C-alpha cells in the first residue's frame, strides 16, 4: 500500500513537471504539439500496461515498469537546464547558446 502511495505521488509530480519543462525548453511553435504528445503518450502507456498486464504475471509487469523508470532517471541526467534555471543562476552565456540551439 505504501508503494502505491509513492507511485501516485511520483506520477503526479511527473504529470505536473513534464509539461512545465517542455513549455520552458521548447520553442513557441513546438510547445503545443509537444504538450499534446506528452498526454497522448501517457494514454498509450496506460493502454500498453493493461495489454501487457493481461499477458504476463504481475511480477514481470512490475519489473518492466521499474526498468523503464530506471531508464528515465538515467536519461534525466543529460536533460538540459531550463532557461529560467540558467537565468536564476545568471549564466547568460550558456542561456544564449541554448536558445540559439532550440
C-alpha positions as CSV (number, residue, x, y, z in Angstrom):
1,X,0.0,0.0,0.0
2,X,2.9,2.3,0.8
3,X,4.4,1.8,-2.7
4,X,1.1,2.6,-4.4
5,X,1.1,5.9,-2.5
6,X,4.6,6.7,-3.5
7,X,3.9,5.8,-7.1
8,X,0.8,8.1,-7.1
9,X,2.9,10.9,-5.8
10,X,5.6,10.3,-8.3
11,X,3.2,10.2,-11.2
12,X,1.5,13.3,-10.0
13,X,4.8,15.1,-9.8
14,X,5.9,14.0,-13.3
15,X,2.5,14.9,-14.7
16,X,3.0,18.4,-13.4
17,X,6.7,18.8,-14.1
18,X,7.0,17.4,-17.6
19,X,4.6,19.8,-19.4
20,X,6.2,22.7,-17.5
21,X,9.7,21.6,-18.6
22,X,8.5,21.3,-22.2
23,X,6.9,24.8,-22.0
24,X,10.2,26.3,-20.8
25,X,12.6,24.5,-23.1
26,X,10.7,24.2,-26.4
27,X,10.4,26.9,-29.0
28,X,7.0,28.6,-29.1
29,X,5.9,26.9,-32.3
30,X,6.6,23.4,-30.9
31,X,5.0,23.8,-27.4
32,X,1.5,22.7,-28.5
33,X,2.5,19.6,-30.3
34,X,4.9,18.5,-27.6
35,X,2.3,19.1,-24.9
36,X,-0.2,17.0,-26.8
37,X,2.4,14.3,-27.4
38,X,3.0,14.1,-23.7
39,X,-0.6,13.5,-22.9
40,X,-1.0,11.1,-25.8
41,X,2.0,9.0,-24.7
42,X,0.7,8.8,-21.2
43,X,-2.6,7.4,-22.5
44,X,-0.8,5.0,-24.8
45,X,1.4,3.9,-21.9
46,X,-1.6,3.2,-19.7
47,X,-3.2,1.2,-22.5
48,X,0.0,-0.8,-23.0
49,X,0.2,-1.5,-19.3
50,X,-3.3,-3.1,-19.5
51,X,-2.4,-5.2,-22.6
52,X,1.0,-6.3,-21.2
53,X,-0.6,-6.9,-17.8
54,X,-3.1,-9.3,-19.3
55,X,-0.3,-11.3,-21.0
56,X,2.3,-11.6,-18.2
57,X,2.4,-12.0,-14.4
58,X,2.2,-9.0,-12.1
59,X,5.9,-9.5,-11.1
60,X,7.1,-9.2,-14.7
61,X,4.9,-6.2,-15.2
62,X,6.5,-4.6,-12.1
63,X,10.0,-5.4,-13.4
64,X,9.1,-3.8,-16.8
65,X,7.8,-0.7,-15.1
66,X,10.8,-0.4,-12.8
67,X,13.2,-0.8,-15.7
68,X,11.5,1.9,-17.7
69,X,11.6,4.2,-14.6
70,X,15.3,3.5,-14.1
71,X,16.0,4.3,-17.7
72,X,14.0,7.5,-17.4
73,X,16.0,8.5,-14.3
74,X,19.3,7.9,-16.1
75,X,18.2,9.9,-19.2
76,X,17.1,12.7,-16.9
77,X,20.7,13.3,-16.0
78,X,21.5,14.5,-19.5
79,X,18.4,16.7,-19.9
80,X,19.3,20.4,-20.5
81,X,18.7,23.0,-17.9
82,X,15.7,25.3,-18.5
83,X,16.3,29.0,-19.4
84,X,14.7,30.0,-16.2
85,X,17.2,28.0,-14.1
86,X,20.1,29.5,-16.1
87,X,18.7,33.0,-15.6
88,X,18.4,32.5,-11.8
89,X,21.9,31.0,-11.9
90,X,23.0,34.1,-14.0
91,X,24.7,32.0,-16.7
92,X,23.7,34.2,-19.6
93,X,26.3,32.9,-22.0
94,X,25.1,29.3,-21.7
95,X,21.5,30.5,-21.8
96,X,22.0,32.4,-25.1
97,X,23.8,29.4,-26.6
98,X,21.0,27.1,-25.7
99,X,18.4,29.5,-27.0
100,X,20.2,29.6,-30.3
101,X,20.1,25.7,-30.5
102,X,16.4,25.4,-29.8
